[in-house]
């Protein structure tokens, strides 16, 4: 490794992980640049929930109060199963919680709004290259040569892929997407609509065998997010369908279901932000290669049902920048240290993601759903009691908390 301190860092991706990483890098004396394929800030995205780690990173960035003002409390969740109208109230620490402190409140916020806050926080200190992306990467003894789709090229010291599920950096350096994408045997449709139900700070699920539907209020309660989850065995199938064909697939799957599904299907037909996507995780044995590293969904996408990808991205960006500072810019030291700190936290959340899917779209038949309902009705009151006694739910014992050192000290 060349003894000159690595300072020039090219970050691919301007969503959540990219600008968060850039903020900490420039604060520590590095020279980050962000390249973003989109022509500007992306406006689409689901409602996300930031647990303890994500909120703490925002607090250290001076953004937590702005995020709280733009967001809202974690909605109270209720589950309906099968043909029953009797709800099962989910305790404040839901099945996808990543720490017991989630009981005091996750922060719900639109992903696009969080992206705006991060961009506004770094744009005066960090250069952005919009409407461009990386075409080729060549690692050399003293740096990385990067060629861009727009025709330019530049020499940098380090490259970080913060470019999401279908990461360009991961594909160019580590291999094709198929090597690392893990299908969770389900597809998810989501869209937004006006709050025609007049709900406030609630999330309601209805589960049937092999499928589930949910309606959740966005922060501010002016809009609802509609979600359909459908068990499937063909991960590539929906990507070959037109948007109209995707809507038809959802219509057919839920055509005979009651509850609020008929009104939700009507709202889906006119939604201009409808998406139907396979539920995928990114599973990798290593997140770095010499002068290249991955962060956020590019390294360890959890699952779309959890809403935890942004929180993991914030924590990973903070740790990666901090370890680079501690190592004096040496990636041979910093990258393994970053991964060691982040790995168990990311993997634990991914393992919970599979549980989320099983809960939201039960794979069992009607008898299995009935058994699940009886189990949940017995489990959740016990869980509430355990939380009052400060006991840790069993799924949280399998999820290692992440430690966020104070690198400024």
N, C-alpha and C positions, 0 to 999 in steps of 0.2 A: 504494500500500500504506500502510495506517495505520502511523504511526511507533511506536505502542505495541507492545511486545514481545509476540509471540504466546506464550501460556503454556498455555492450556487446550486440551488435545488429546484428542479422542474417538477411541478405537481400536475398530474393529469386528472382533471375533474374539479368542477366548481360547485358541487352540491353542498354537503355538510362537512365531510371529512377534509376536503381540500382547503377551504378557507380557514377552518379551525387549525389545521396544521400550519398553514402559512402564517397565521397570527402569532403562534408560539415561536416559529422559526425566526421571524423578523425581530421578535422581542429578544431572542437570544443571540442576535447578531448575524444570522444567516441572510442570504439573499434569495428568497423564494419567488418563483413565477408560476402562475396558474394558467394552464391551457385548457379551454373548455370547448367542446364540440358545438354546443348550442350558440346561437347568435347573441343571446342575452340570458338573463336569469330565467330559470325554468319556473313556470307557474303551476304545473300540475303536481300532484302528490297527495298521499293519504294523510289522514290524521295520525299523528304519532304521539307516543307517551314517553316522556323522559323520566326515568327513575333517578335514584340517588346520584349515581356516578355522572350521568349526563348533566344534571342540574349543578353539580359541584364544579364541573369544568366551566359551565357558563358563568357561574358566580366568580370564578377566578379570572375570567375574561372581562368581567364587569357588565355582563349581558343578562344576568338572571332576571332582574326586575323588568327589563324590557320584554323578555320572553314571557314572563308571567302576565304582563299587561296585554300581550298579543295572544295569549293562550287562555287556559282555564283549568279547572280541577279535573281530575280523572273521573269520568262518568261512572255513576253507580250501575253495576251490571246485574241483569236479571236473565235467567235462562228458562225457556219453555221447552219441554221435550215431547216429541211425538204428538198425539192428539190431545194431550192434556192442556187445560187452561190454567193449571196451578203453577205459579212461577217458583223457581229455585233462586233465591237471592245469593249472589256471589259475594263473599266477604271482601273487605277492602284490599286485602292482599290476594289478588287474583291468581289463577293458575299459571300465568306467565310472569309473575313477579320475580325480580332478580335480587331483592334484598328485603329483609323484614321492615326496613324503614319505609318501604313503599306504602305501608299502612298510613303514614302521615301525609301521603299524597303525591302521586305522580303529576307531572305537568303535561297536560294535553295541548298540542299546538299543531297547526298545519305545517307539513314539511316545507312547503314553499315559503311560508312566513319565516320559519327558522332560517332558511337559506338567505332570505333578504336581510335579516338581522346580521348574519355573519358577513355577508358581502359588504354591507354598509360599514361594518366595523373594520374591515381590512383594505378597502379599495383605495384609500389614499396612501397606503404604505406598500401595497403588493401589486405588481403589474399583472393584468389579465390579458390573455390572448384568446378572445372570443372567436367563434366560427372557425375553429381549427382543431386539429387533433394530431396525435403522433402516428406516423407511418412506419418508421423503422427505428430501432435502438441498437447501437453497437457499443458494447462495453470495452473500454481500453484501460491500460494500466493507470493512467492518470486522469480518467474522467469517462464521460458517456457522450457519445455522438448521437444526436437525435435529429431525425428528419421529420418534417411536418407534411401533412396532406396538402397544405396550402402552398408548398414549394420551398419553404425556407428550411434552414437547419441551424443548430447551435450546439456548442460544447458546454456541458454542465458537469458538476461534480457528482450529483446524485439525482435519481429519478424516483418519484413515488407515485404509484398508481392508487388514486383515490376516486376511480372512475366506475365504481358500481359493479352490479351483478355481472354484466357482460364487459368486463374490464379489458380495454385495449392493451394496457401495459401487461396484464397477466397473460393475455394471449400471445403477445410478441416475445415475452421472456420465459414464461413457464410452460406454455403449451395451449392447445385448443380448449375451448370452453368445456367440451364434453368430459374432459379428464377430471374436472373439479366441481361440476354442477351435480347436485344430488336432488332428484325429484322426490317430492313427498307424497306422491300419489293423489294429488288434488290440484284443482284449478280454482282461482279466485277471481270473481268479478267485483268491481267497485265503481262507484259514481257518486256524485253529489246532487242534491235536490233541495228545494226550499223546505223549510221546516213546516210542512203541511199538518203535522201532528201536534204542534205546539208544545213539544217536549222541552225539558230543561235539564241538562247535565245528566243524561241517562244513556245507557247502552243496553239494548235488549236483543237476545238471541233466541232463535227457535231452531231446534235440531230435530232432524228426521234421520232415518237410516241412510247413510252415504251422502248426506247433503245438509247444509245449514244456511240460514239467512240471518242477517243482523241489521239493525238500524241504530245509529249512534249520532248523538248531537255533536256538531262541531263547536269549538270554543266560541262563545257569544250567542249560541243557540239560534242563529239565523238560518243555518243550513243543517241538513242531515247527510250522513254518509251511509249509503246503502251498500251492503256486501252480500254476495252469494258465494258459497263454498261448495264445491262439487267434487266428489271422489272420482278419480280417473286413473287409467293405466297408460295413457298415450300423451307423454309430455310434449311431443312436438306437434300434436294434432291441431291444437287451437291456434298455433302461430301460422298455420296455413289458411286459416279462415279469414274472411273479410269481417269487418266490424258488424255488418248486418247479419252475417251467418253466426257470429258469436252471440249476438242478442237472441237469435232464434234458439241456439243451444240452451241458453239459460231459460227461455220461455218454456221449452219442452220439458226440461228437468223439473221445473217448479210449478207446472201448469195446474196440478191437482191439489196443491198445498193451500191450506187456509191461513189462519192468523192474519197478519198484515201483508202477506205476500202479494195478493192481487194488486193492492195499491202501490206496492214497491215495484212490481213489474211495470205498471203504468208509468211511474216516474223514470224507470230505467229507459223506456222507449224514447223519451225526449231528452235524456241527459247528453250533453255534448262532451263530457269527459269520461265516458264509459270505457273501461278497460277490462279485458279478460286475459289473465296471465297464469302460467303454470307456477305452482308453489315450489320454489327452488331454494336450496342452500348452497353455499360455497364451502367445500371441505378441502383443505390443503394441509399437507404435512409440513410445509415450511412457507413462510410469507416473504422471504427475502432471497436475493441472489446477488452476491458481491455488492454492487453499487445501486441495486434496485430493491425497493421494498413496496409492499402493498399495505393499505390501511382501509378500515371500514368494510363496506360490503364487498369490495374487490378481494379482500382476504378472507372474510368470514361472515357473509350474509346469513342472518339467522332464518327467519321465515316471515312472510308478509302478515300473518295473523298476529304476531307478537307486537309489532310496532316498535321494536327495540333496536332496529338497525341504526337509527340516528344516535341513540345514546351510546352504543358501542363505538360508533364512528368518532364521537367527541372524545371518549376516553382513550381510544387508540391513537388519535391525533396528538393528544396531550402527552401521552407516554412516549410516542416516537420522537417528538420534538425534544422532550426532556432528556431522553437517553442520548440523542445526538449532542445536546449541550454538554452533558456529563462526560461523554467520550471525546470531546473536542472535535467533533465532526467526523470521527473515524467510524465508517459503517461496519467494519469488521467487529467492532466492539458494541456499537449502539444497536444495530439491528437484532442480534440475538438477545440482548438485554430487554429490548422492547417486546419481543415476542414472548420471552419468558414471563414478563409481567402481565401480558394481556391474554395469553393462550387459554388458561383455565376459565377465565371469565367469559371469553367468547364461546368456547366449546360448551360450557354449561348452559348458556342461553340457547345455543343451537339444539342441544338435547331437549330443552323445554319446548322448543318450537315443534318438535314432533308430537309432544303431548298436547300442545295447543290444537294442532290439526285433528288429532284423535277426538278431542273434546268438541270441536266446532263442527265436524262432519264425521259422526261415528261410523266406523266401518262395519259394525255389527248390524244384524237384522233387527226386526221389531222386538224380539225377545231380549236381544243385547241392549237395545236402547232402554227398554223397561228396567232392566237390571241396573243400567248406568244411572237412571233417574232415581231409583231407590237408594243407590250408593251415595249420590250427590246430596239427596235430602238428609241423609244421616251424617255425611262428612262435613258439610259446611257449618252447621251449628257447633260441631266439635272444634272446627277450625277457629271460629269466632271466640270460643272459650279459650283455646290455646293462645290466641293472640293477646287476649286480656291478661293471661298469665305469663306473657312475654316468652312463649315457647316458639321455636322456629319450625315452620311447616316442613314436611318431609322433603318436598321438591327443592326447597331452598338449601337444604343441607348438601344437595348434590351440585349446587352452583356456587363456586368459589367467588367471594367478593373480590373486587379489584382495589388495590391500594394505589392512591394517587400521590406520589411524593411531592414535596414542595421544592421544585427544582430551582426556584429563585433564591433559596436560602443557602 
